[in-house]
Amino acid sequence: MLILTRRVGESIRINNDITVKVLGVQGMQVRLGVEAPEEVVVHRQEVYERIQADESQEVRHGL
């Protein structure tokens, strides 16, 4: 895992077309902005896991 330190207003770049910018920090929360092409799906981890679990249940139930 690559570990980076960024300050508010600073960004990281992923490939040529994805930018993640630190918008703010309040206590233990970090506010991030993600700029990505429309075809790139971006989810918070817990949302992604819920989607995967729902899709897995659909496959098991033949939906």
N, CA, C and O atoms as a Maestro MAE file, in Angstrom:
{
 s_m_m2io_version
 :::
 2.0.0
}

f_m_ct {
 s_m_title
 :::
 protein
 m_atom[252] {
  # First column is atom index #
  i_m_mmod_type
  r_m_x_coord
  r_m_y_coord
  r_m_z_coord
  i_m_residue_number
  s_m_chain_name
  s_m_pdb_residue_name
  s_m_pdb_atom_name
  i_m_atomic_number
  :::
  1 25 0.843 -1.170 0.000 1 A "MET " " N  " 7
  2 3 0.000 0.000 0.000 1 A "MET " " CA " 6
  3 2 0.894 1.241 0.000 1 A "MET " " C  " 6
  4 15 1.814 1.360 0.810 1 A "MET " " O  " 8
  5 25 0.615 2.134 -0.897 2 A "LEU " " N  " 7
  6 3 1.302 3.423 -0.939 2 A "LEU " " CA " 6
  7 2 0.647 4.349 0.083 2 A "LEU " " C  " 6
  8 15 -0.576 4.487 0.094 2 A "LEU " " O  " 8
  9 25 1.433 4.975 0.929 3 A "ILE " " N  " 7
  10 3 0.914 5.896 1.940 3 A "ILE " " CA " 6
  11 2 1.432 7.293 1.617 3 A "ILE " " C  " 6
  12 15 2.636 7.508 1.478 3 A "ILE " " O  " 8
  13 25 0.502 8.237 1.500 4 A "LEU " " N  " 7
  14 3 0.851 9.611 1.149 4 A "LEU " " CA " 6
  15 2 0.351 10.568 2.220 4 A "LEU " " C  " 6
  16 15 -0.655 10.305 2.880 4 A "LEU " " O  " 8
  17 25 1.045 11.661 2.385 5 A "THR " " N  " 7
  18 3 0.595 12.731 3.269 5 A "THR " " CA " 6
  19 2 0.237 13.932 2.401 5 A "THR " " C  " 6
  20 15 1.037 14.363 1.571 5 A "THR " " O  " 8
  21 25 -0.949 14.464 2.590 6 A "ARG " " N  " 7
  22 3 -1.417 15.626 1.835 6 A "ARG " " CA " 6
  23 2 -2.032 16.621 2.802 6 A "ARG " " C  " 6
  24 15 -2.540 16.243 3.857 6 A "ARG " " O  " 8
  25 25 -1.986 17.866 2.445 7 A "ARG " " N  " 7
  26 3 -2.630 18.927 3.220 7 A "ARG " " CA " 6
  27 2 -3.905 19.365 2.496 7 A "ARG " " C  " 6
  28 15 -4.111 19.035 1.328 7 A "ARG " " O  " 8
  29 25 -4.748 20.106 3.198 8 A "VAL " " N  " 7
  30 3 -5.970 20.630 2.582 8 A "VAL " " CA " 6
  31 2 -5.589 21.417 1.334 8 A "VAL " " C  " 6
  32 15 -4.686 22.253 1.360 8 A "VAL " " O  " 8
  33 25 -6.290 21.135 0.245 9 A "GLY " " N  " 7
  34 3 -6.030 21.799 -1.025 9 A "GLY " " CA " 6
  35 2 -5.069 21.038 -1.922 9 A "GLY " " C  " 6
  36 15 -4.965 21.341 -3.110 9 A "GLY " " O  " 8
  37 25 -4.368 20.058 -1.376 10 A "GLU " " N  " 7
  38 3 -3.435 19.266 -2.179 10 A "GLU " " CA " 6
  39 2 -4.143 18.043 -2.753 10 A "GLU " " C  " 6
  40 15 -5.176 17.612 -2.241 10 A "GLU " " O  " 8
  41 25 -3.578 17.495 -3.812 11 A "SER " " N  " 7
  42 3 -4.202 16.392 -4.542 11 A "SER " " CA " 6
  43 2 -3.228 15.253 -4.766 11 A "SER " " C  " 6
  44 15 -2.017 15.393 -4.595 11 A "SER " " O  " 8
  45 25 -3.793 14.124 -5.155 12 A "ILE " " N  " 7
  46 3 -3.007 13.026 -5.711 12 A "ILE " " CA " 6
  47 2 -3.618 12.688 -7.059 12 A "ILE " " C  " 6
  48 15 -4.800 12.932 -7.304 12 A "ILE " " O  " 8
  49 25 -2.805 12.132 -7.914 13 A "ARG " " N  " 7
  50 3 -3.253 11.803 -9.263 13 A "ARG " " CA " 6
  51 2 -3.141 10.299 -9.456 13 A "ARG " " C  " 6
  52 15 -2.130 9.698 -9.094 13 A "ARG " " O  " 8
  53 25 -4.187 9.683 -10.031 14 A "ILE " " N  " 7
  54 3 -4.190 8.257 -10.347 14 A "ILE " " CA " 6
  55 2 -4.336 8.145 -11.858 14 A "ILE " " C  " 6
  56 15 -5.330 8.588 -12.435 14 A "ILE " " O  " 8
  57 25 -3.340 7.553 -12.483 15 A "ASN " " N  " 7
  58 3 -3.269 7.523 -13.947 15 A "ASN " " CA " 6
  59 2 -3.342 8.949 -14.477 15 A "ASN " " C  " 6
  60 15 -2.904 9.887 -13.813 15 A "ASN " " O  " 8
  61 25 -3.894 9.107 -15.670 16 A "ASN " " N  " 7
  62 3 -3.980 10.439 -16.275 16 A "ASN " " CA " 6
  63 2 -5.313 11.118 -16.042 16 A "ASN " " C  " 6
  64 15 -5.468 12.302 -16.343 16 A "ASN " " O  " 8
  65 25 -6.292 10.372 -15.502 17 A "ASP " " N  " 7
  66 3 -7.648 10.910 -15.528 17 A "ASP " " CA " 6
  67 2 -8.393 10.911 -14.194 17 A "ASP " " C  " 6
  68 15 -9.583 11.224 -14.167 17 A "ASP " " O  " 8
  69 25 -7.733 10.572 -13.093 18 A "ILE " " N  " 7
  70 3 -8.401 10.564 -11.791 18 A "ILE " " CA " 6
  71 2 -7.593 11.427 -10.821 18 A "ILE " " C  " 6
  72 15 -6.388 11.239 -10.657 18 A "ILE " " O  " 8
  73 25 -8.280 12.372 -10.185 19 A "THR " " N  " 7
  74 3 -7.658 13.243 -9.192 19 A "THR " " CA " 6
  75 2 -8.434 13.133 -7.893 19 A "THR " " C  " 6
  76 15 -9.663 13.200 -7.891 19 A "THR " " O  " 8
  77 25 -7.719 12.966 -6.787 20 A "VAL " " N  " 7
  78 3 -8.321 12.952 -5.452 20 A "VAL " " CA " 6
  79 2 -7.738 14.146 -4.705 20 A "VAL " " C  " 6
  80 15 -6.523 14.259 -4.537 20 A "VAL " " O  " 8
  81 25 -8.631 15.040 -4.256 21 A "LYS " " N  " 7
  82 3 -8.192 16.271 -3.595 21 A "LYS " " CA " 6
  83 2 -8.698 16.305 -2.158 21 A "LYS " " C  " 6
  84 15 -9.852 15.969 -1.892 21 A "LYS " " O  " 8
  85 25 -7.836 16.711 -1.239 22 A "VAL " " N  " 7
  86 3 -8.229 16.884 0.161 22 A "VAL " " CA " 6
  87 2 -8.935 18.235 0.263 22 A "VAL " " C  " 6
  88 15 -8.323 19.285 0.067 22 A "VAL " " O  " 8
  89 25 -10.236 18.192 0.573 23 A "LEU " " N  " 7
  90 3 -11.024 19.417 0.651 23 A "LEU " " CA " 6
  91 2 -11.062 19.996 2.058 23 A "LEU " " C  " 6
  92 15 -11.177 21.209 2.237 23 A "LEU " " O  " 8
  93 25 -10.965 19.121 3.054 24 A "GLY " " N  " 7
  94 3 -11.006 19.612 4.421 24 A "GLY " " CA " 6
  95 2 -10.762 18.507 5.422 24 A "GLY " " C  " 6
  96 15 -10.885 17.322 5.110 24 A "GLY " " O  " 8
  97 25 -10.415 18.912 6.628 25 A "VAL " " N  " 7
  98 3 -10.198 17.969 7.725 25 A "VAL " " CA " 6
  99 2 -10.876 18.564 8.954 25 A "VAL " " C  " 6
  100 15 -10.640 19.718 9.310 25 A "VAL " " O  " 8
  101 25 -11.732 17.750 9.606 26 A "GLN " " N  " 7
  102 3 -12.382 18.155 10.848 26 A "GLN " " CA " 6
  103 2 -12.285 16.998 11.816 26 A "GLN " " C  " 6
  104 15 -12.947 15.977 11.632 26 A "GLN " " O  " 8
  105 25 -11.478 17.143 12.835 27 A "GLY " " N  " 7
  106 3 -11.308 16.063 13.799 27 A "GLY " " CA " 6
  107 2 -10.784 14.819 13.109 27 A "GLY " " C  " 6
  108 15 -9.713 14.834 12.502 27 A "GLY " " O  " 8
  109 25 -11.557 13.732 13.209 28 A "MET " " N  " 7
  110 3 -11.159 12.449 12.622 28 A "MET " " CA " 6
  111 2 -11.719 12.250 11.213 28 A "MET " " C  " 6
  112 15 -11.568 11.168 10.646 28 A "MET " " O  " 8
  113 25 -12.359 13.262 10.641 29 A "GLN " " N  " 7
  114 3 -12.945 13.129 9.310 29 A "GLN " " CA " 6
  115 2 -12.151 13.927 8.284 29 A "GLN " " C  " 6
  116 15 -11.727 15.056 8.530 29 A "GLN " " O  " 8
  117 25 -11.965 13.300 7.128 30 A "VAL " " N  " 7
  118 3 -11.295 13.943 6.004 30 A "VAL " " CA " 6
  119 2 -12.306 14.040 4.872 30 A "VAL " " C  " 6
  120 15 -12.952 13.051 4.526 30 A "VAL " " O  " 8
  121 25 -12.442 15.211 4.305 31 A "ARG " " N  " 7
  122 3 -13.370 15.408 3.185 31 A "ARG " " CA " 6
  123 2 -12.551 15.371 1.895 31 A "ARG " " C  " 6
  124 15 -11.628 16.165 1.712 31 A "ARG " " O  " 8
  125 25 -12.900 14.436 1.002 32 A "LEU " " N  " 7
  126 3 -12.170 14.242 -0.249 32 A "LEU " " CA " 6
  127 2 -13.064 14.569 -1.434 32 A "LEU " " C  " 6
  128 15 -14.272 14.335 -1.398 32 A "LEU " " O  " 8
  129 25 -12.468 15.105 -2.468 33 A "GLY " " N  " 7
  130 3 -13.149 15.294 -3.742 33 A "GLY " " CA " 6
  131 2 -12.493 14.382 -4.760 33 A "GLY " " C  " 6
  132 15 -11.267 14.286 -4.817 33 A "GLY " " O  " 8
  133 25 -13.311 13.709 -5.569 34 A "VAL " " N  " 7
  134 3 -12.785 12.792 -6.579 34 A "VAL " " CA " 6
  135 2 -13.250 13.270 -7.948 34 A "VAL " " C  " 6
  136 15 -14.450 13.381 -8.198 34 A "VAL " " O  " 8
  137 25 -12.304 13.552 -8.830 35 A "GLU " " N  " 7
  138 3 -12.605 13.884 -10.217 35 A "GLU " " CA " 6
  139 2 -12.211 12.682 -11.059 35 A "GLU " " C  " 6
  140 15 -11.047 12.282 -11.089 35 A "GLU " " O  " 8
  141 25 -13.206 12.108 -11.749 36 A "ALA " " N  " 7
  142 3 -12.955 10.922 -12.570 36 A "ALA " " CA " 6
  143 2 -13.903 10.945 -13.762 36 A "ALA " " C  " 6
  144 15 -14.962 11.570 -13.697 36 A "ALA " " O  " 8
  145 25 -13.537 10.275 -14.844 37 A "PRO " " N  " 7
  146 3 -14.440 10.181 -15.990 37 A "PRO " " CA " 6
  147 2 -15.753 9.505 -15.589 37 A "PRO " " C  " 6
  148 15 -15.793 8.726 -14.637 37 A "PRO " " O  " 8
  149 25 -16.818 9.805 -16.319 38 A "GLU " " N  " 7
  150 3 -18.136 9.239 -16.015 38 A "GLU " " CA " 6
  151 2 -18.132 7.720 -15.972 38 A "GLU " " C  " 6
  152 15 -18.879 7.124 -15.197 38 A "GLU " " O  " 8
  153 25 -17.301 7.083 -16.793 39 A "GLU " " N  " 7
  154 3 -17.306 5.616 -16.856 39 A "GLU " " CA " 6
  155 2 -16.594 4.969 -15.665 39 A "GLU " " C  " 6
  156 15 -16.652 3.750 -15.503 39 A "GLU " " O  " 8
  157 25 -15.927 5.764 -14.837 40 A "VAL " " N  " 7
  158 3 -15.256 5.243 -13.645 40 A "VAL " " CA " 6
  159 2 -16.219 5.343 -12.468 40 A "VAL " " C  " 6
  160 15 -16.662 6.434 -12.108 40 A "VAL " " O  " 8
  161 25 -16.538 4.200 -11.876 41 A "VAL " " N  " 7
  162 3 -17.462 4.160 -10.747 41 A "VAL " " CA " 6
  163 2 -16.677 4.390 -9.460 41 A "VAL " " C  " 6
  164 15 -15.653 3.749 -9.224 41 A "VAL " " O  " 8
  165 25 -17.167 5.310 -8.631 42 A "VAL " " N  " 7
  166 3 -16.503 5.638 -7.367 42 A "VAL " " CA " 6
  167 2 -17.521 5.488 -6.242 42 A "VAL " " C  " 6
  168 15 -18.586 6.103 -6.282 42 A "VAL " " O  " 8
  169 25 -17.197 4.671 -5.236 43 A "HIS " " N  " 7
  170 3 -18.064 4.458 -4.073 43 A "HIS " " CA " 6
  171 2 -17.230 4.531 -2.803 43 A "HIS " " C  " 6
  172 15 -16.028 4.267 -2.824 43 A "HIS " " O  " 8
  173 25 -17.874 4.891 -1.695 44 A "ARG " " N  " 7
  174 3 -17.251 4.699 -0.387 44 A "ARG " " CA " 6
  175 2 -17.157 3.192 -0.160 44 A "ARG " " C  " 6
  176 15 -17.967 2.439 -0.701 44 A "ARG " " O  " 8
  177 25 -16.192 2.745 0.621 45 A "GLN " " N  " 7
  178 3 -15.956 1.315 0.841 45 A "GLN " " CA " 6
  179 2 -17.201 0.596 1.340 45 A "GLN " " C  " 6
  180 15 -17.533 -0.475 0.833 45 A "GLN " " O  " 8
  181 25 -17.904 1.166 2.333 46 A "GLU " " N  " 7
  182 3 -19.071 0.485 2.897 46 A "GLU " " CA " 6
  183 2 -20.205 0.369 1.884 46 A "GLU " " C  " 6
  184 15 -20.958 -0.604 1.918 46 A "GLU " " O  " 8
  185 25 -20.342 1.335 0.990 47 A "VAL " " N  " 7
  186 3 -21.358 1.258 -0.062 47 A "VAL " " CA " 6
  187 2 -20.975 0.177 -1.063 47 A "VAL " " C  " 6
  188 15 -21.825 -0.610 -1.479 47 A "VAL " " O  " 8
  189 25 -19.712 0.131 -1.450 48 A "TYR " " N  " 7
  190 3 -19.229 -0.887 -2.377 48 A "TYR " " CA " 6
  191 2 -19.466 -2.292 -1.822 48 A "TYR " " C  " 6
  192 15 -19.920 -3.180 -2.544 48 A "TYR " " O  " 8
  193 25 -19.159 -2.490 -0.538 49 A "GLU " " N  " 7
  194 3 -19.360 -3.805 0.079 49 A "GLU " " CA " 6
  195 2 -20.833 -4.190 0.099 49 A "GLU " " C  " 6
  196 15 -21.165 -5.357 -0.108 49 A "GLU " " O  " 8
  197 25 -21.726 -3.229 0.346 50 A "ARG " " N  " 7
  198 3 -23.164 -3.506 0.342 50 A "ARG " " CA " 6
  199 2 -23.634 -3.895 -1.063 50 A "ARG " " C  " 6
  200 15 -24.430 -4.822 -1.217 50 A "ARG " " O  " 8
  201 25 -23.149 -3.198 -2.073 51 A "ILE " " N  " 7
  202 3 -23.496 -3.525 -3.460 51 A "ILE " " CA " 6
  203 2 -23.023 -4.933 -3.794 51 A "ILE " " C  " 6
  204 15 -23.762 -5.711 -4.396 51 A "ILE " " O  " 8
  205 25 -21.793 -5.265 -3.404 52 A "GLN " " N  " 7
  206 3 -21.262 -6.599 -3.677 52 A "GLN " " CA " 6
  207 2 -22.083 -7.670 -2.971 52 A "GLN " " C  " 6
  208 15 -22.360 -8.715 -3.559 52 A "GLN " " O  " 8
  209 25 -22.475 -7.433 -1.730 53 A "ALA " " N  " 7
  210 3 -23.280 -8.402 -0.978 53 A "ALA " " CA " 6
  211 2 -24.641 -8.581 -1.632 53 A "ALA " " C  " 6
  212 15 -25.131 -9.705 -1.741 53 A "ALA " " O  " 8
  213 25 -25.259 -7.486 -2.068 54 A "ASP " " N  " 7
  214 3 -26.562 -7.565 -2.733 54 A "ASP " " CA " 6
  215 2 -26.459 -8.351 -4.037 54 A "ASP " " C  " 6
  216 15 -27.318 -9.181 -4.332 54 A "ASP " " O  " 8
  217 25 -25.411 -8.091 -4.816 55 A "GLU " " N  " 7
  218 3 -25.225 -8.811 -6.075 55 A "GLU " " CA " 6
  219 2 -24.974 -10.290 -5.820 55 A "GLU " " C  " 6
  220 15 -25.452 -11.138 -6.574 55 A "GLU " " O  " 8
  221 25 -24.234 -10.607 -4.774 56 A "SER " " N  " 7
  222 3 -23.960 -11.997 -4.420 56 A "SER " " CA " 6
  223 2 -25.248 -12.721 -4.044 56 A "SER " " C  " 6
  224 15 -25.450 -13.873 -4.427 56 A "SER " " O  " 8
  225 25 -26.121 -12.047 -3.295 57 A "GLN " " N  " 7
  226 3 -27.404 -12.649 -2.920 57 A "GLN " " CA " 6
  227 2 -28.272 -12.878 -4.148 57 A "GLN " " C  " 6
  228 15 -28.941 -13.906 -4.249 57 A "GLN " " O  " 8
  229 25 -28.268 -11.932 -5.084 58 A "GLU " " N  " 7
  230 3 -29.058 -12.085 -6.303 58 A "GLU " " CA " 6
  231 2 -28.595 -13.299 -7.096 58 A "GLU " " C  " 6
  232 15 -29.419 -14.044 -7.627 58 A "GLU " " O  " 8
  233 25 -27.291 -13.505 -7.180 59 A "VAL " " N  " 7
  234 3 -26.749 -14.655 -7.910 59 A "VAL " " CA " 6
  235 2 -27.159 -15.947 -7.221 59 A "VAL " " C  " 6
  236 15 -27.550 -16.906 -7.886 59 A "VAL " " O  " 8
  237 25 -27.075 -15.982 -5.891 60 A "ARG " " N  " 7
  238 3 -27.441 -17.194 -5.154 60 A "ARG " " CA " 6
  239 2 -28.921 -17.516 -5.282 60 A "ARG " " C  " 6
  240 15 -29.307 -18.685 -5.270 60 A "ARG " " O  " 8
  241 25 -29.747 -16.490 -5.404 61 A "HIS " " N  " 7
  242 3 -31.189 -16.706 -5.488 61 A "HIS " " CA " 6
  243 2 -31.676 -16.751 -6.941 61 A "HIS " " C  " 6
  244 15 -32.875 -16.862 -7.195 61 A "HIS " " O  " 8
  245 25 -30.761 -16.665 -7.867 62 A "GLY " " N  " 7
  246 3 -31.109 -16.789 -9.274 62 A "GLY " " CA " 6
  247 2 -31.885 -15.615 -9.826 62 A "GLY " " C  " 6
  248 15 -32.681 -15.786 -10.749 62 A "GLY " " O  " 8
  249 25 -31.677 -14.440 -9.290 63 A "LEU " " N  " 7
  250 3 -32.403 -13.256 -9.769 63 A "LEU " " CA " 6
  251 2 -31.701 -12.619 -10.926 63 A "LEU " " C  " 6
  252 15 -32.171 -11.611 -11.455 63 A "LEU " " O  " 8
  :::
 }
 m_bond[251] {
  # First column is bond index #
  i_m_from
  i_m_to
  i_m_order
  :::
  1 1 2 1
  2 2 3 1
  3 3 4 2
  4 3 5 1
  5 5 6 1
  6 6 7 1
  7 7 8 2
  8 7 9 1
  9 9 10 1
  10 10 11 1
  11 11 12 2
  12 11 13 1
  13 13 14 1
  14 14 15 1
  15 15 16 2
  16 15 17 1
  17 17 18 1
  18 18 19 1
  19 19 20 2
  20 19 21 1
  21 21 22 1
  22 22 23 1
  23 23 24 2
  24 23 25 1
  25 25 26 1
  26 26 27 1
  27 27 28 2
  28 27 29 1
  29 29 30 1
  30 30 31 1
  31 31 32 2
  32 31 33 1
  33 33 34 1
  34 34 35 1
  35 35 36 2
  36 35 37 1
  37 37 38 1
  38 38 39 1
  39 39 40 2
  40 39 41 1
  41 41 42 1
  42 42 43 1
  43 43 44 2
  44 43 45 1
  45 45 46 1
  46 46 47 1
  47 47 48 2
  48 47 49 1
  49 49 50 1
  50 50 51 1
  51 51 52 2
  52 51 53 1
  53 53 54 1
  54 54 55 1
  55 55 56 2
  56 55 57 1
  57 57 58 1
  58 58 59 1
  59 59 60 2
  60 59 61 1
  61 61 62 1
  62 62 63 1
  63 63 64 2
  64 63 65 1
  65 65 66 1
  66 66 67 1
  67 67 68 2
  68 67 69 1
  69 69 70 1
  70 70 71 1
  71 71 72 2
  72 71 73 1
  73 73 74 1
  74 74 75 1
  75 75 76 2
  76 75 77 1
  77 77 78 1
  78 78 79 1
  79 79 80 2
  80 79 81 1
  81 81 82 1
  82 82 83 1
  83 83 84 2
  84 83 85 1
  85 85 86 1
  86 86 87 1
  87 87 88 2
  88 87 89 1
  89 89 90 1
  90 90 91 1
  91 91 92 2
  92 91 93 1
  93 93 94 1
  94 94 95 1
  95 95 96 2
  96 95 97 1
  97 97 98 1
  98 98 99 1
  99 99 100 2
  100 99 101 1
  101 101 102 1
  102 102 103 1
  103 103 104 2
  104 103 105 1
  105 105 106 1
  106 106 107 1
  107 107 108 2
  108 107 109 1
  109 109 110 1
  110 110 111 1
  111 111 112 2
  112 111 113 1
  113 113 114 1
  114 114 115 1
  115 115 116 2
  116 115 117 1
  117 117 118 1
  118 118 119 1
  119 119 120 2
  120 119 121 1
  121 121 122 1
  122 122 123 1
  123 123 124 2
  124 123 125 1
  125 125 126 1
  126 126 127 1
  127 127 128 2
  128 127 129 1
  129 129 130 1
  130 130 131 1
  131 131 132 2
  132 131 133 1
  133 133 134 1
  134 134 135 1
  135 135 136 2
  136 135 137 1
  137 137 138 1
  138 138 139 1
  139 139 140 2
  140 139 141 1
  141 141 142 1
  142 142 143 1
  143 143 144 2
  144 143 145 1
  145 145 146 1
  146 146 147 1
  147 147 148 2
  148 147 149 1
  149 149 150 1
  150 150 151 1
  151 151 152 2
  152 151 153 1
  153 153 154 1
  154 154 155 1
  155 155 156 2
  156 155 157 1
  157 157 158 1
  158 158 159 1
  159 159 160 2
  160 159 161 1
  161 161 162 1
  162 162 163 1
  163 163 164 2
  164 163 165 1
  165 165 166 1
  166 166 167 1
  167 167 168 2
  168 167 169 1
  169 169 170 1
  170 170 171 1
  171 171 172 2
  172 171 173 1
  173 173 174 1
  174 174 175 1
  175 175 176 2
  176 175 177 1
  177 177 178 1
  178 178 179 1
  179 179 180 2
  180 179 181 1
  181 181 182 1
  182 182 183 1
  183 183 184 2
  184 183 185 1
  185 185 186 1
  186 186 187 1
  187 187 188 2
  188 187 189 1
  189 189 190 1
  190 190 191 1
  191 191 192 2
  192 191 193 1
  193 193 194 1
  194 194 195 1
  195 195 196 2
  196 195 197 1
  197 197 198 1
  198 198 199 1
  199 199 200 2
  200 199 201 1
  201 201 202 1
  202 202 203 1
  203 203 204 2
  204 203 205 1
  205 205 206 1
  206 206 207 1
  207 207 208 2
  208 207 209 1
  209 209 210 1
  210 210 211 1
  211 211 212 2
  212 211 213 1
  213 213 214 1
  214 214 215 1
  215 215 216 2
  216 215 217 1
  217 217 218 1
  218 218 219 1
  219 219 220 2
  220 219 221 1
  221 221 222 1
  222 222 223 1
  223 223 224 2
  224 223 225 1
  225 225 226 1
  226 226 227 1
  227 227 228 2
  228 227 229 1
  229 229 230 1
  230 230 231 1
  231 231 232 2
  232 231 233 1
  233 233 234 1
  234 234 235 1
  235 235 236 2
  236 235 237 1
  237 237 238 1
  238 238 239 1
  239 239 240 2
  240 239 241 1
  241 241 242 1
  242 242 243 1
  243 243 244 2
  244 243 245 1
  245 245 246 1
  246 246 247 1
  247 247 248 2
  248 247 249 1
  249 249 250 1
  250 250 251 1
  251 251 252 2
  :::
 }
}
